[in-house]
Amino acid sequence: MNLNILNKHMKEIRNWSLEGSSIVKEQSFANFKEALEFVNKVGEIAEKHRHHPDFVISYNVVKLSLTTHSVHDLTEKDFDVARDIDNLSK
């Protein structure tokens, strides 16, 4: 992805970091149940976009990672999904 476009998109999403060819977000919750409910909501977003993040759940912490595996890089789809995930917190 072009560096200028990448920088523009990174400014549009909240609390995501760039790790290689992925954007990553870690979010904490009060307990495992809340973390799992969040993951299920993210799953609905992923299905809507037909673009699925990788998840790691560690009790009350969820780590999400988005990349477009077919091109081994970030695409517009990754940022579309990230924005919708950010809207869950509003």
PDB file of N, CA, C and O in Angstrom:
ATOM      1  N   MET A   1       0.848  -1.171   0.000  1.00  0.00           N
ATOM      2  CA  MET A   1       0.000   0.000   0.000  1.00  0.00           C
ATOM      3  C   MET A   1       0.895   1.235   0.000  1.00  0.00           C
ATOM      4  O   MET A   1       1.906   1.286   0.700  1.00  0.00           O
ATOM      5  N   ASN A   2       0.516   2.201  -0.775  1.00  0.00           N
ATOM      6  CA  ASN A   2       1.233   3.467  -0.860  1.00  0.00           C
ATOM      7  C   ASN A   2       1.337   4.111   0.519  1.00  0.00           C
ATOM      8  O   ASN A   2       0.360   4.134   1.268  1.00  0.00           O
ATOM      9  N   LEU A   3       2.509   4.632   0.857  1.00  0.00           N
ATOM     10  CA  LEU A   3       2.763   5.189   2.189  1.00  0.00           C
ATOM     11  C   LEU A   3       1.833   6.355   2.519  1.00  0.00           C
ATOM     12  O   LEU A   3       1.375   6.460   3.657  1.00  0.00           O
ATOM     13  N   ASN A   4       1.543   7.231   1.561  1.00  0.00           N
ATOM     14  CA  ASN A   4       0.635   8.354   1.811  1.00  0.00           C
ATOM     15  C   ASN A   4      -0.771   7.873   2.131  1.00  0.00           C
ATOM     16  O   ASN A   4      -1.421   8.398   3.034  1.00  0.00           O
ATOM     17  N   ILE A   5      -1.236   6.882   1.396  1.00  0.00           N
ATOM     18  CA  ILE A   5      -2.569   6.315   1.641  1.00  0.00           C
ATOM     19  C   ILE A   5      -2.586   5.609   2.999  1.00  0.00           C
ATOM     20  O   ILE A   5      -3.545   5.734   3.760  1.00  0.00           O
ATOM     21  N   LEU A   6      -1.528   4.874   3.288  1.00  0.00           N
ATOM     22  CA  LEU A   6      -1.417   4.183   4.573  1.00  0.00           C
ATOM     23  C   LEU A   6      -1.493   5.176   5.731  1.00  0.00           C
ATOM     24  O   LEU A   6      -2.242   4.957   6.684  1.00  0.00           O
ATOM     25  N   ASN A   7      -0.735   6.252   5.661  1.00  0.00           N
ATOM     26  CA  ASN A   7      -0.746   7.264   6.725  1.00  0.00           C
ATOM     27  C   ASN A   7      -2.119   7.896   6.877  1.00  0.00           C
ATOM     28  O   ASN A   7      -2.567   8.139   7.998  1.00  0.00           O
ATOM     29  N   LYS A   8      -2.791   8.166   5.769  1.00  0.00           N
ATOM     30  CA  LYS A   8      -4.147   8.736   5.810  1.00  0.00           C
ATOM     31  C   LYS A   8      -5.092   7.783   6.541  1.00  0.00           C
ATOM     32  O   LYS A   8      -5.845   8.199   7.421  1.00  0.00           O
ATOM     33  N   HIS A   9      -5.046   6.510   6.173  1.00  0.00           N
ATOM     34  CA  HIS A   9      -5.932   5.526   6.799  1.00  0.00           C
ATOM     35  C   HIS A   9      -5.612   5.331   8.280  1.00  0.00           C
ATOM     36  O   HIS A   9      -6.528   5.176   9.089  1.00  0.00           O
ATOM     37  N   MET A  10      -4.347   5.334   8.645  1.00  0.00           N
ATOM     38  CA  MET A  10      -3.969   5.141  10.050  1.00  0.00           C
ATOM     39  C   MET A  10      -4.521   6.274  10.923  1.00  0.00           C
ATOM     40  O   MET A  10      -4.816   6.058  12.099  1.00  0.00           O
ATOM     41  N   LYS A  11      -4.661   7.468  10.362  1.00  0.00           N
ATOM     42  CA  LYS A  11      -5.219   8.593  11.115  1.00  0.00           C
ATOM     43  C   LYS A  11      -6.729   8.449  11.312  1.00  0.00           C
ATOM     44  O   LYS A  11      -7.299   9.067  12.210  1.00  0.00           O
ATOM     45  N   GLU A  12      -7.371   7.640  10.481  1.00  0.00           N
ATOM     46  CA  GLU A  12      -8.824   7.488  10.525  1.00  0.00           C
ATOM     47  C   GLU A  12      -9.298   6.413  11.502  1.00  0.00           C
ATOM     48  O   GLU A  12     -10.490   6.313  11.789  1.00  0.00           O
ATOM     49  N   ILE A  13      -8.366   5.615  12.008  1.00  0.00           N
ATOM     50  CA  ILE A  13      -8.749   4.541  12.932  1.00  0.00           C
ATOM     51  C   ILE A  13      -8.147   4.817  14.306  1.00  0.00           C
ATOM     52  O   ILE A  13      -7.115   5.476  14.428  1.00  0.00           O
ATOM     53  N   ARG A  14      -8.822   4.292  15.350  1.00  0.00           N
ATOM     54  CA  ARG A  14      -8.417   4.605  16.721  1.00  0.00           C
ATOM     55  C   ARG A  14      -7.716   3.425  17.387  1.00  0.00           C
ATOM     56  O   ARG A  14      -8.224   2.304  17.403  1.00  0.00           O
ATOM     57  N   ASN A  15      -6.542   3.706  17.933  1.00  0.00           N
ATOM     58  CA  ASN A  15      -5.801   2.735  18.753  1.00  0.00           C
ATOM     59  C   ASN A  15      -5.383   1.471  18.001  1.00  0.00           C
ATOM     60  O   ASN A  15      -5.308   0.394  18.592  1.00  0.00           O
ATOM     61  N   TRP A  16      -5.115   1.596  16.721  1.00  0.00           N
ATOM     62  CA  TRP A  16      -4.551   0.516  15.938  1.00  0.00           C
ATOM     63  C   TRP A  16      -3.080   0.837  15.714  1.00  0.00           C
ATOM     64  O   TRP A  16      -2.701   2.004  15.615  1.00  0.00           O
ATOM     65  N   SER A  17      -2.259  -0.195  15.635  1.00  0.00           N
ATOM     66  CA  SER A  17      -0.847   0.012  15.329  1.00  0.00           C
ATOM     67  C   SER A  17      -0.485  -0.799  14.092  1.00  0.00           C
ATOM     68  O   SER A  17      -1.140  -1.784  13.748  1.00  0.00           O
ATOM     69  N   LEU A  18       0.561  -0.358  13.449  1.00  0.00           N
ATOM     70  CA  LEU A  18       1.054  -1.040  12.265  1.00  0.00           C
ATOM     71  C   LEU A  18       2.118  -2.040  12.695  1.00  0.00           C
ATOM     72  O   LEU A  18       3.106  -1.670  13.330  1.00  0.00           O
ATOM     73  N   GLU A  19       1.916  -3.298  12.351  1.00  0.00           N
ATOM     74  CA  GLU A  19       2.890  -4.355  12.656  1.00  0.00           C
ATOM     75  C   GLU A  19       3.140  -5.123  11.366  1.00  0.00           C
ATOM     76  O   GLU A  19       2.349  -5.987  10.986  1.00  0.00           O
ATOM     77  N   GLY A  20       4.234  -4.808  10.700  1.00  0.00           N
ATOM     78  CA  GLY A  20       4.534  -5.440   9.418  1.00  0.00           C
ATOM     79  C   GLY A  20       3.480  -5.075   8.398  1.00  0.00           C
ATOM     80  O   GLY A  20       3.252  -3.896   8.127  1.00  0.00           O
ATOM     81  N   SER A  21       2.835  -6.083   7.831  1.00  0.00           N
ATOM     82  CA  SER A  21       1.790  -5.838   6.833  1.00  0.00           C
ATOM     83  C   SER A  21       0.397  -6.032   7.439  1.00  0.00           C
ATOM     84  O   SER A  21      -0.543  -6.424   6.747  1.00  0.00           O
ATOM     85  N   SER A  22       0.280  -5.753   8.737  1.00  0.00           N
ATOM     86  CA  SER A  22      -1.005  -5.877   9.441  1.00  0.00           C
ATOM     87  C   SER A  22      -1.259  -4.636  10.281  1.00  0.00           C
ATOM     88  O   SER A  22      -0.334  -3.926  10.677  1.00  0.00           O
ATOM     89  N   ILE A  23      -2.540  -4.394  10.543  1.00  0.00           N
ATOM     90  CA  ILE A  23      -2.904  -3.421  11.571  1.00  0.00           C
ATOM     91  C   ILE A  23      -3.439  -4.228  12.751  1.00  0.00           C
ATOM     92  O   ILE A  23      -4.158  -5.211  12.577  1.00  0.00           O
ATOM     93  N   VAL A  24      -3.072  -3.790  13.953  1.00  0.00           N
ATOM     94  CA  VAL A  24      -3.344  -4.565  15.162  1.00  0.00           C
ATOM     95  C   VAL A  24      -3.969  -3.664  16.220  1.00  0.00           C
ATOM     96  O   VAL A  24      -3.578  -2.510  16.394  1.00  0.00           O
ATOM     97  N   LYS A  25      -4.942  -4.221  16.914  1.00  0.00           N
ATOM     98  CA  LYS A  25      -5.589  -3.501  18.017  1.00  0.00           C
ATOM     99  C   LYS A  25      -5.750  -4.462  19.181  1.00  0.00           C
ATOM    100  O   LYS A  25      -6.134  -5.618  19.003  1.00  0.00           O
ATOM    101  N   GLU A  26      -5.451  -3.970  20.375  1.00  0.00           N
ATOM    102  CA  GLU A  26      -5.640  -4.754  21.589  1.00  0.00           C
ATOM    103  C   GLU A  26      -6.630  -4.006  22.470  1.00  0.00           C
ATOM    104  O   GLU A  26      -6.498  -2.803  22.695  1.00  0.00           O
ATOM    105  N   GLN A  27      -7.613  -4.729  22.958  1.00  0.00           N
ATOM    106  CA  GLN A  27      -8.655  -4.096  23.760  1.00  0.00           C
ATOM    107  C   GLN A  27      -8.925  -4.936  25.000  1.00  0.00           C
ATOM    108  O   GLN A  27      -9.027  -6.161  24.925  1.00  0.00           O
ATOM    109  N   SER A  28      -9.040  -4.263  26.143  1.00  0.00           N
ATOM    110  CA  SER A  28      -9.302  -4.945  27.418  1.00  0.00           C
ATOM    111  C   SER A  28     -10.760  -4.795  27.813  1.00  0.00           C
ATOM    112  O   SER A  28     -11.419  -3.809  27.482  1.00  0.00           O
ATOM    113  N   PHE A  29     -11.245  -5.800  28.530  1.00  0.00           N
ATOM    114  CA  PHE A  29     -12.633  -5.823  28.995  1.00  0.00           C
ATOM    115  C   PHE A  29     -12.650  -6.202  30.465  1.00  0.00           C
ATOM    116  O   PHE A  29     -11.625  -6.593  31.024  1.00  0.00           O
ATOM    117  N   ALA A  30     -13.806  -6.086  31.088  1.00  0.00           N
ATOM    118  CA  ALA A  30     -13.927  -6.382  32.516  1.00  0.00           C
ATOM    119  C   ALA A  30     -13.734  -7.864  32.820  1.00  0.00           C
ATOM    120  O   ALA A  30     -13.255  -8.233  33.893  1.00  0.00           O
ATOM    121  N   ASN A  31     -14.116  -8.714  31.851  1.00  0.00           N
ATOM    122  CA  ASN A  31     -14.038 -10.156  32.085  1.00  0.00           C
ATOM    123  C   ASN A  31     -14.076 -10.908  30.756  1.00  0.00           C
ATOM    124  O   ASN A  31     -14.191 -10.301  29.691  1.00  0.00           O
ATOM    125  N   PHE A  32     -13.979 -12.219  30.831  1.00  0.00           N
ATOM    126  CA  PHE A  32     -13.965 -13.053  29.626  1.00  0.00           C
ATOM    127  C   PHE A  32     -15.274 -12.939  28.851  1.00  0.00           C
ATOM    128  O   PHE A  32     -15.261 -12.888  27.622  1.00  0.00           O
ATOM    129  N   LYS A  33     -16.393 -12.898  29.551  1.00  0.00           N
ATOM    130  CA  LYS A  33     -17.701 -12.833  28.881  1.00  0.00           C
ATOM    131  C   LYS A  33     -17.798 -11.601  27.995  1.00  0.00           C
ATOM    132  O   LYS A  33     -18.250 -11.693  26.854  1.00  0.00           O
ATOM    133  N   GLU A  34     -17.378 -10.444  28.511  1.00  0.00           N
ATOM    134  CA  GLU A  34     -17.411  -9.220  27.703  1.00  0.00           C
ATOM    135  C   GLU A  34     -16.459  -9.308  26.515  1.00  0.00           C
ATOM    136  O   GLU A  34     -16.782  -8.842  25.422  1.00  0.00           O
ATOM    137  N   ALA A  35     -15.298  -9.899  26.724  1.00  0.00           N
ATOM    138  CA  ALA A  35     -14.338 -10.063  25.628  1.00  0.00           C
ATOM    139  C   ALA A  35     -14.938 -10.935  24.527  1.00  0.00           C
ATOM    140  O   ALA A  35     -14.815 -10.626  23.342  1.00  0.00           O
ATOM    141  N   LEU A  36     -15.580 -12.011  24.924  1.00  0.00           N
ATOM    142  CA  LEU A  36     -16.185 -12.920  23.957  1.00  0.00           C
ATOM    143  C   LEU A  36     -17.359 -12.258  23.225  1.00  0.00           C
ATOM    144  O   LEU A  36     -17.537 -12.470  22.025  1.00  0.00           O
ATOM    145  N   GLU A  37     -18.149 -11.469  23.931  1.00  0.00           N
ATOM    146  CA  GLU A  37     -19.249 -10.742  23.282  1.00  0.00           C
ATOM    147  C   GLU A  37     -18.702  -9.783  22.222  1.00  0.00           C
ATOM    148  O   GLU A  37     -19.285  -9.650  21.146  1.00  0.00           O
ATOM    149  N   PHE A  38     -17.589  -9.118  22.522  1.00  0.00           N
ATOM    150  CA  PHE A  38     -16.946  -8.226  21.564  1.00  0.00           C
ATOM    151  C   PHE A  38     -16.482  -9.011  20.333  1.00  0.00           C
ATOM    152  O   PHE A  38     -16.695  -8.576  19.201  1.00  0.00           O
ATOM    153  N   VAL A  39     -15.859 -10.150  20.554  1.00  0.00           N
ATOM    154  CA  VAL A  39     -15.381 -10.978  19.437  1.00  0.00           C
ATOM    155  C   VAL A  39     -16.559 -11.403  18.552  1.00  0.00           C
ATOM    156  O   VAL A  39     -16.437 -11.413  17.327  1.00  0.00           O
ATOM    157  N   ASN A  40     -17.682 -11.748  19.154  1.00  0.00           N
ATOM    158  CA  ASN A  40     -18.858 -12.125  18.373  1.00  0.00           C
ATOM    159  C   ASN A  40     -19.382 -10.969  17.540  1.00  0.00           C
ATOM    160  O   ASN A  40     -19.801 -11.171  16.401  1.00  0.00           O
ATOM    161  N   LYS A  41     -19.365  -9.757  18.090  1.00  0.00           N
ATOM    162  CA  LYS A  41     -19.782  -8.573  17.327  1.00  0.00           C
ATOM    163  C   LYS A  41     -18.815  -8.316  16.172  1.00  0.00           C
ATOM    164  O   LYS A  41     -19.234  -7.972  15.066  1.00  0.00           O
ATOM    165  N   VAL A  42     -17.538  -8.485  16.433  1.00  0.00           N
ATOM    166  CA  VAL A  42     -16.540  -8.325  15.366  1.00  0.00           C
ATOM    167  C   VAL A  42     -16.760  -9.385  14.291  1.00  0.00           C
ATOM    168  O   VAL A  42     -16.587  -9.111  13.104  1.00  0.00           O
ATOM    169  N   GLY A  43     -17.139 -10.587  14.702  1.00  0.00           N
ATOM    170  CA  GLY A  43     -17.440 -11.644  13.739  1.00  0.00           C
ATOM    171  C   GLY A  43     -18.563 -11.263  12.793  1.00  0.00           C
ATOM    172  O   GLY A  43     -18.507 -11.574  11.604  1.00  0.00           O
ATOM    173  N   GLU A  44     -19.586 -10.590  13.314  1.00  0.00           N
ATOM    174  CA  GLU A  44     -20.691 -10.128  12.467  1.00  0.00           C
ATOM    175  C   GLU A  44     -20.198  -9.098  11.456  1.00  0.00           C
ATOM    176  O   GLU A  44     -20.593  -9.133  10.290  1.00  0.00           O
ATOM    177  N   ILE A  45     -19.345  -8.191  11.893  1.00  0.00           N
ATOM    178  CA  ILE A  45     -18.761  -7.202  10.987  1.00  0.00           C
ATOM    179  C   ILE A  45     -17.930  -7.898   9.910  1.00  0.00           C
ATOM    180  O   ILE A  45     -18.019  -7.561   8.730  1.00  0.00           O
ATOM    181  N   ALA A  46     -17.130  -8.862  10.326  1.00  0.00           N
ATOM    182  CA  ALA A  46     -16.274  -9.587   9.387  1.00  0.00           C
ATOM    183  C   ALA A  46     -17.111 -10.304   8.324  1.00  0.00           C
ATOM    184  O   ALA A  46     -16.770 -10.287   7.141  1.00  0.00           O
ATOM    185  N   GLU A  47     -18.185 -10.920   8.744  1.00  0.00           N
ATOM    186  CA  GLU A  47     -19.051 -11.610   7.790  1.00  0.00           C
ATOM    187  C   GLU A  47     -19.675 -10.615   6.814  1.00  0.00           C
ATOM    188  O   GLU A  47     -19.768 -10.892   5.619  1.00  0.00           O
ATOM    189  N   LYS A  48     -20.099  -9.464   7.317  1.00  0.00           N
ATOM    190  CA  LYS A  48     -20.696  -8.439   6.457  1.00  0.00           C
ATOM    191  C   LYS A  48     -19.706  -8.017   5.369  1.00  0.00           C
ATOM    192  O   LYS A  48     -20.079  -7.851   4.207  1.00  0.00           O
ATOM    193  N   HIS A  49     -18.454  -7.849   5.756  1.00  0.00           N
ATOM    194  CA  HIS A  49     -17.423  -7.401   4.811  1.00  0.00           C
ATOM    195  C   HIS A  49     -16.785  -8.557   4.035  1.00  0.00           C
ATOM    196  O   HIS A  49     -16.067  -8.343   3.059  1.00  0.00           O
ATOM    197  N   ARG A  50     -17.060  -9.793   4.490  1.00  0.00           N
ATOM    198  CA  ARG A  50     -16.389 -10.970   3.918  1.00  0.00           C
ATOM    199  C   ARG A  50     -14.865 -10.808   3.993  1.00  0.00           C
ATOM    200  O   ARG A  50     -14.130 -11.098   3.049  1.00  0.00           O
ATOM    201  N   HIS A  51     -14.434 -10.332   5.161  1.00  0.00           N
ATOM    202  CA  HIS A  51     -13.014 -10.079   5.416  1.00  0.00           C
ATOM    203  C   HIS A  51     -12.780 -10.301   6.900  1.00  0.00           C
ATOM    204  O   HIS A  51     -13.368  -9.605   7.728  1.00  0.00           O
ATOM    205  N   HIS A  52     -11.939 -11.251   7.248  1.00  0.00           N
ATOM    206  CA  HIS A  52     -11.909 -11.763   8.615  1.00  0.00           C
ATOM    207  C   HIS A  52     -10.579 -11.509   9.316  1.00  0.00           C
ATOM    208  O   HIS A  52      -9.519 -11.842   8.787  1.00  0.00           O
ATOM    209  N   PRO A  53     -10.639 -10.919  10.509  1.00  0.00           N
ATOM    210  CA  PRO A  53      -9.414 -10.696  11.287  1.00  0.00           C
ATOM    211  C   PRO A  53      -8.951 -11.970  11.973  1.00  0.00           C
ATOM    212  O   PRO A  53      -9.698 -12.940  12.102  1.00  0.00           O
ATOM    213  N   ASP A  54      -7.722 -11.939  12.400  1.00  0.00           N
ATOM    214  CA  ASP A  54      -7.209 -12.980  13.292  1.00  0.00           C
ATOM    215  C   ASP A  54      -7.443 -12.487  14.721  1.00  0.00           C
ATOM    216  O   ASP A  54      -7.274 -11.303  15.013  1.00  0.00           O
ATOM    217  N   PHE A  55      -7.829 -13.400  15.599  1.00  0.00           N
ATOM    218  CA  PHE A  55      -8.127 -13.068  16.993  1.00  0.00           C
ATOM    219  C   PHE A  55      -7.199 -13.823  17.928  1.00  0.00           C
ATOM    220  O   PHE A  55      -6.816 -14.962  17.661  1.00  0.00           O
ATOM    221  N   VAL A  56      -6.844 -13.173  19.029  1.00  0.00           N
ATOM    222  CA  VAL A  56      -6.249 -13.848  20.175  1.00  0.00           C
ATOM    223  C   VAL A  56      -7.021 -13.350  21.387  1.00  0.00           C
ATOM    224  O   VAL A  56      -7.107 -12.146  21.626  1.00  0.00           O
ATOM    225  N   ILE A  57      -7.586 -14.287  22.155  1.00  0.00           N
ATOM    226  CA  ILE A  57      -8.308 -13.928  23.374  1.00  0.00           C
ATOM    227  C   ILE A  57      -7.529 -14.485  24.554  1.00  0.00           C
ATOM    228  O   ILE A  57      -7.250 -15.682  24.629  1.00  0.00           O
ATOM    229  N   SER A  58      -7.189 -13.600  25.464  1.00  0.00           N
ATOM    230  CA  SER A  58      -6.504 -14.009  26.683  1.00  0.00           C
ATOM    231  C   SER A  58      -7.304 -13.457  27.861  1.00  0.00           C
ATOM    232  O   SER A  58      -7.123 -12.311  28.271  1.00  0.00           O
ATOM    233  N   TYR A  59      -8.173 -14.278  28.383  1.00  0.00           N
ATOM    234  CA  TYR A  59      -9.123 -13.946  29.432  1.00  0.00           C
ATOM    235  C   TYR A  59      -9.930 -12.695  29.088  1.00  0.00           C
ATOM    236  O   TYR A  59     -10.984 -12.816  28.465  1.00  0.00           O
ATOM    237  N   ASN A  60      -9.476 -11.498  29.471  1.00  0.00           N
ATOM    238  CA  ASN A  60     -10.267 -10.291  29.236  1.00  0.00           C
ATOM    239  C   ASN A  60      -9.622  -9.353  28.212  1.00  0.00           C
ATOM    240  O   ASN A  60     -10.013  -8.191  28.104  1.00  0.00           O
ATOM    241  N   VAL A  61      -8.649  -9.849  27.471  1.00  0.00           N
ATOM    242  CA  VAL A  61      -7.964  -9.037  26.461  1.00  0.00           C
ATOM    243  C   VAL A  61      -8.138  -9.695  25.098  1.00  0.00           C
ATOM    244  O   VAL A  61      -7.916 -10.894  24.931  1.00  0.00           O
ATOM    245  N   VAL A  62      -8.543  -8.871  24.125  1.00  0.00           N
ATOM    246  CA  VAL A  62      -8.687  -9.345  22.752  1.00  0.00           C
ATOM    247  C   VAL A  62      -7.681  -8.597  21.892  1.00  0.00           C
ATOM    248  O   VAL A  62      -7.607  -7.368  21.921  1.00  0.00           O
ATOM    249  N   LYS A  63      -6.916  -9.351  21.133  1.00  0.00           N
ATOM    250  CA  LYS A  63      -5.990  -8.764  20.175  1.00  0.00           C
ATOM    251  C   LYS A  63      -6.487  -9.136  18.780  1.00  0.00           C
ATOM    252  O   LYS A  63      -6.657 -10.312  18.459  1.00  0.00           O
ATOM    253  N   LEU A  64      -6.714  -8.115  17.962  1.00  0.00           N
ATOM    254  CA  LEU A  64      -7.184  -8.293  16.591  1.00  0.00           C
ATOM    255  C   LEU A  64      -6.066  -7.939  15.633  1.00  0.00           C
ATOM    256  O   LEU A  64      -5.289  -7.017  15.884  1.00  0.00           O
ATOM    257  N   SER A  65      -5.986  -8.663  14.549  1.00  0.00           N
ATOM    258  CA  SER A  65      -5.003  -8.377  13.515  1.00  0.00           C
ATOM    259  C   SER A  65      -5.693  -8.465  12.163  1.00  0.00           C
ATOM    260  O   SER A  65      -6.357  -9.454  11.853  1.00  0.00           O
ATOM    261  N   LEU A  66      -5.528  -7.420  11.363  1.00  0.00           N
ATOM    262  CA  LEU A  66      -6.123  -7.383  10.030  1.00  0.00           C
ATOM    263  C   LEU A  66      -5.040  -7.249   8.974  1.00  0.00           C
ATOM    264  O   LEU A  66      -4.135  -6.423   9.094  1.00  0.00           O
ATOM    265  N   THR A  67      -5.142  -8.059   7.953  1.00  0.00           N
ATOM    266  CA  THR A  67      -4.311  -7.963   6.757  1.00  0.00           C
ATOM    267  C   THR A  67      -5.063  -8.680   5.652  1.00  0.00           C
ATOM    268  O   THR A  67      -5.975  -9.462   5.919  1.00  0.00           O
ATOM    269  N   THR A  68      -4.687  -8.417   4.430  1.00  0.00           N
ATOM    270  CA  THR A  68      -5.293  -9.129   3.309  1.00  0.00           C
ATOM    271  C   THR A  68      -4.325 -10.235   2.911  1.00  0.00           C
ATOM    272  O   THR A  68      -3.335 -10.001   2.218  1.00  0.00           O
ATOM    273  N   HIS A  69      -4.632 -11.434   3.361  1.00  0.00           N
ATOM    274  CA  HIS A  69      -3.718 -12.559   3.179  1.00  0.00           C
ATOM    275  C   HIS A  69      -3.428 -12.849   1.710  1.00  0.00           C
ATOM    276  O   HIS A  69      -2.318 -13.256   1.365  1.00  0.00           O
ATOM    277  N   SER A  70      -4.414 -12.643   0.849  1.00  0.00           N
ATOM    278  CA  SER A  70      -4.226 -12.986  -0.564  1.00  0.00           C
ATOM    279  C   SER A  70      -3.178 -12.125  -1.254  1.00  0.00           C
ATOM    280  O   SER A  70      -2.596 -12.542  -2.255  1.00  0.00           O
ATOM    281  N   VAL A  71      -2.929 -10.912  -0.721  1.00  0.00           N
ATOM    282  CA  VAL A  71      -1.904 -10.039  -1.321  1.00  0.00           C
ATOM    283  C   VAL A  71      -0.736  -9.799  -0.370  1.00  0.00           C
ATOM    284  O   VAL A  71       0.209  -9.090  -0.714  1.00  0.00           O
ATOM    285  N   HIS A  72      -0.797 -10.390   0.833  1.00  0.00           N
ATOM    286  CA  HIS A  72       0.272 -10.247   1.835  1.00  0.00           C
ATOM    287  C   HIS A  72       0.560  -8.775   2.138  1.00  0.00           C
ATOM    288  O   HIS A  72       1.713  -8.371   2.287  1.00  0.00           O
ATOM    289  N   ASP A  73      -0.514  -7.985   2.226  1.00  0.00           N
ATOM    290  CA  ASP A  73      -0.366  -6.547   2.473  1.00  0.00           C
ATOM    291  C   ASP A  73      -1.709  -6.007   2.954  1.00  0.00           C
ATOM    292  O   ASP A  73      -2.708  -6.726   2.998  1.00  0.00           O
ATOM    293  N   LEU A  74      -1.710  -4.750   3.307  1.00  0.00           N
ATOM    294  CA  LEU A  74      -2.941  -4.069   3.696  1.00  0.00           C
ATOM    295  C   LEU A  74      -3.667  -3.565   2.463  1.00  0.00           C
ATOM    296  O   LEU A  74      -3.053  -3.156   1.477  1.00  0.00           O
ATOM    297  N   THR A  75      -4.996  -3.604   2.542  1.00  0.00           N
ATOM    298  CA  THR A  75      -5.838  -3.067   1.476  1.00  0.00           C
ATOM    299  C   THR A  75      -6.934  -2.212   2.111  1.00  0.00           C
ATOM    300  O   THR A  75      -7.054  -2.135   3.334  1.00  0.00           O
ATOM    301  N   GLU A  76      -7.715  -1.582   1.266  1.00  0.00           N
ATOM    302  CA  GLU A  76      -8.840  -0.762   1.736  1.00  0.00           C
ATOM    303  C   GLU A  76      -9.770  -1.578   2.630  1.00  0.00           C
ATOM    304  O   GLU A  76     -10.314  -1.050   3.600  1.00  0.00           O
ATOM    305  N   LYS A  77      -9.957  -2.857   2.315  1.00  0.00           N
ATOM    306  CA  LYS A  77     -10.858  -3.706   3.104  1.00  0.00           C
ATOM    307  C   LYS A  77     -10.442  -3.770   4.570  1.00  0.00           C
ATOM    308  O   LYS A  77     -11.293  -3.760   5.459  1.00  0.00           O
ATOM    309  N   ASP A  78      -9.144  -3.835   4.823  1.00  0.00           N
ATOM    310  CA  ASP A  78      -8.673  -3.898   6.204  1.00  0.00           C
ATOM    311  C   ASP A  78      -9.106  -2.659   6.975  1.00  0.00           C
ATOM    312  O   ASP A  78      -9.547  -2.757   8.121  1.00  0.00           O
ATOM    313  N   PHE A  79      -8.981  -1.513   6.357  1.00  0.00           N
ATOM    314  CA  PHE A  79      -9.337  -0.269   7.029  1.00  0.00           C
ATOM    315  C   PHE A  79     -10.853  -0.093   7.140  1.00  0.00           C
ATOM    316  O   PHE A  79     -11.335   0.495   8.108  1.00  0.00           O
ATOM    317  N   ASP A  80     -11.604  -0.595   6.164  1.00  0.00           N
ATOM    318  CA  ASP A  80     -13.069  -0.564   6.265  1.00  0.00           C
ATOM    319  C   ASP A  80     -13.533  -1.373   7.477  1.00  0.00           C
ATOM    320  O   ASP A  80     -14.389  -0.925   8.239  1.00  0.00           O
ATOM    321  N   VAL A  81     -12.965  -2.557   7.646  1.00  0.00           N
ATOM    322  CA  VAL A  81     -13.328  -3.407   8.784  1.00  0.00           C
ATOM    323  C   VAL A  81     -12.883  -2.751  10.092  1.00  0.00           C
ATOM    324  O   VAL A  81     -13.629  -2.762  11.071  1.00  0.00           O
ATOM    325  N   ALA A  82     -11.682  -2.183  10.119  1.00  0.00           N
ATOM    326  CA  ALA A  82     -11.176  -1.519  11.328  1.00  0.00           C
ATOM    327  C   ALA A  82     -12.091  -0.369  11.744  1.00  0.00           C
ATOM    328  O   ALA A  82     -12.378  -0.204  12.930  1.00  0.00           O
ATOM    329  N   ARG A  83     -12.549   0.423  10.781  1.00  0.00           N
ATOM    330  CA  ARG A  83     -13.454   1.546  11.117  1.00  0.00           C
ATOM    331  C   ARG A  83     -14.749   1.030  11.716  1.00  0.00           C
ATOM    332  O   ARG A  83     -15.247   1.597  12.688  1.00  0.00           O
ATOM    333  N   ASP A  84     -15.307  -0.046  11.148  1.00  0.00           N
ATOM    334  CA  ASP A  84     -16.542  -0.608  11.698  1.00  0.00           C
ATOM    335  C   ASP A  84     -16.318  -1.179  13.090  1.00  0.00           C
ATOM    336  O   ASP A  84     -17.195  -1.074  13.947  1.00  0.00           O
ATOM    337  N   ILE A  85     -15.163  -1.781  13.328  1.00  0.00           N
ATOM    338  CA  ILE A  85     -14.840  -2.274  14.674  1.00  0.00           C
ATOM    339  C   ILE A  85     -14.732  -1.105  15.646  1.00  0.00           C
ATOM    340  O   ILE A  85     -15.215  -1.187  16.775  1.00  0.00           O
ATOM    341  N   ASP A  86     -14.102  -0.023  15.213  1.00  0.00           N
ATOM    342  CA  ASP A  86     -14.004   1.165  16.062  1.00  0.00           C
ATOM    343  C   ASP A  86     -15.386   1.701  16.422  1.00  0.00           C
ATOM    344  O   ASP A  86     -15.582   2.209  17.525  1.00  0.00           O
ATOM    345  N   ASN A  87     -16.339   1.595  15.508  1.00  0.00           N
ATOM    346  CA  ASN A  87     -17.691   2.100  15.775  1.00  0.00           C
ATOM    347  C   ASN A  87     -18.415   1.301  16.848  1.00  0.00           C
ATOM    348  O   ASN A  87     -19.402   1.783  17.403  1.00  0.00           O
ATOM    349  N   LEU A  88     -17.953   0.093  17.157  1.00  0.00           N
ATOM    350  CA  LEU A  88     -18.551  -0.672  18.246  1.00  0.00           C
ATOM    351  C   LEU A  88     -18.353   0.021  19.584  1.00  0.00           C
ATOM    352  O   LEU A  88     -19.158  -0.144  20.501  1.00  0.00           O
ATOM    353  N   SER A  89     -17.288   0.790  19.693  1.00  0.00           N
ATOM    354  CA  SER A  89     -16.938   1.439  20.966  1.00  0.00           C
ATOM    355  C   SER A  89     -17.624   2.783  21.156  1.00  0.00           C
ATOM    356  O   SER A  89     -17.453   3.414  22.200  1.00  0.00           O
ATOM    357  N   LYS A  90     -18.380   3.226  20.194  1.00  0.00           N
ATOM    358  CA  LYS A  90     -19.014   4.554  20.298  1.00  0.00           C
ATOM    359  C   LYS A  90     -20.257   4.507  21.134  1.00  0.00           C
ATOM    360  O   LYS A  90     -20.912   5.531  21.324  1.00  0.00           O
TER     361      LYS A  90
END
